[in-house]
């Protein structure tokens, strides 16, 4: 019998991809106005440069383990109490600026000062555009009446808490919030799922994990012996990781439980 649901946060409850996309569009619009750059061309260039830079730092392995992507690095502070977070805190200001400066350079524009301005603007725009899926609150509200809810999210505590702060309604639905950066390992490591079971004081047979990412949410819960639900809004093809259930909309959860 299911008594508890574990939920992923980004792109399961929060529409993080859209928030990032909107922040890019609003920021790149400034470059179009000043230099006549095509907005999509600059966005593509900055995304590419950010990925390359992010992977070049000695903090990369840690970010992979915790589950922090390059675009979170473009607006997070990482002022968290952990040795590797302190390293990130030191390199991130340079990373943010350099990603935008290099993006401009890749588009033929040599303007470092403007690159720094765009880096700061992106942070403001990301904070200004928190998107939540339309069904998130209604589904959580119905579930809260009969189930224990635990939020299981990868990321830096400071950044995940910031996302929850700018969308404050979400955390009210949860009995427990577990962030990988606090625990020390992220999904798909089975140990964070086992820790979640202890927090919720439940057996694995009583739990359903709900998430959008096959390689973290689904793979990790599979490894921990927890049944799961893959929320596949974009109709992606299933890879070698097989979920227990697959849905396209959170409302479909009620048919499963």
Secondary structure, DSSP 4 states (H G I P E B T S, - for coil): ---EEEE--BTTTB-HHHHHHHHHHHHHHHHHHHH---HHHHHHHHHHHHHHHHHHSTTHHHHHHHT--TTTTTT-----SSHHHHHHHHHHHHHHHHHHHHHHHHTT---HHHHHHHHHHHHHHHHH---B-TTHHHHHHHHHTTSEEEEEE-S-HHHHHHHHHTTTTGGGG-SEEEEHHHHS--TT-HHHHHHHHHHHT--GGGEEEEES-IIIIIHHHHHTT-EEEEE-TT-PPP-S---SEEESSGGGHHHH-
